[in-house]
Amino acid sequence: MLGALLALVACSLLFATLLGKLPLHAWWIRACEFPRLQIAGLALLTLIGSLFIESDWQLPTIIACLIVLAFQGYRILPWTRCWPTQVQRAEAGQEDRHVTLLIANVLTSNRRSQRLIDHIRLHQPDIVLTLESDIWWQHQLDSVLDRDYPYTLKMPLDNLYGMHLYSRLPLEEPAIEWLIQDDIPSMHAWVVLRSGHRIKLHALHPRPPAPNESEESLWRDAELLLVGKTIHQTGEPALVAGDLNDVAWSRTTRLFCRVSGMLDPRRGRGMYSTFHAGYPLIRWPLDHIFVSEQFTLVSLHRLSYIGSDHFPMLATLCFRPSRADEHDPPEADGTERQDAVDTIEEAQSREQSS
């Protein structure tokens, strides 16, 4: 009986693993990409249990668990220290080329603003990006940041998609855009470093695929791919930051990186899982900072709890175009670029007709 139960668990894990490979936008399919670490952990426990319980189901259980572990491990390993780093470590000096970015999904209903303010005062980032921030959060942050962060973009909203950008560094051509859906803003600006160089910042918070938000991942996928396509076409040195409501190893995020040529500083360093802050066993990386090949990494940290369901992220990057050839940016083939175009066009046409 116990052997049959373990076989059922193994088959369920294998089904969820294979389901996540389907190139469909349904939320319940894309959700299978999130808990890869948890699925692998359950498969390992099931495998160990099956070794001690002899039954007619033992061999199928072992085989199913090994398939799950192999596939999930293949996807997870790049975000562990077992893998080569994708973004090179910055050399000492060059401080005038540094930019420190703090991103925080504050959770609209969270009213413990002092915890985030303490982080800002301690780490003194050049740029602060908040997500899910409403007018209450704007008042709290304005009262302490307005003097030291004179360059801002503000979009307070009560729909969980408010955004605020505070910067010590000058922002040129700042813009708030509604890329795919008319209730989901994004922020874009040129950031002028102390060295005088300009880099393009894209701040995003697309709608997640979830029953209470969207039955499909199409809108999220299209927004990410649209920004990625723009970065590739312009060739600008760029940063993409925000709560992307997608995990680092998903089909969409990997396609975004190939389409844009962007690099993930976490690869080879760790997952830096930011959600859910309240449940250590159910946690994955949703908050991202992607960089183009002109950047090296000074430091990367997940900060402590601020009362939100997300942990903040803090990264210091160095703009070093002369070291771009040390990187190997991912590149999409023709089929992948067409897939990206098709996804964007489908989302835009369906949004216009809705």
PyMOL commands that set and color helices and strands:
alter all, ss='L'
color gray80, all
select helices_A, chain A and resi 2-19+27-33+36-51+58-79+95-97+113-123+135-145+218-234+251-260+321-326+334-353
alter helices_A, ss='H'
color red, helices_A
select strands_A, chain A and resi 98-105+127-131+151-155+163-167+171-177+186-192+198-204+238-243+287-291+295-302+313-319
alter strands_A, ss='S'
color yellow, strands_A
deselect
rebuild
show_as cartoon
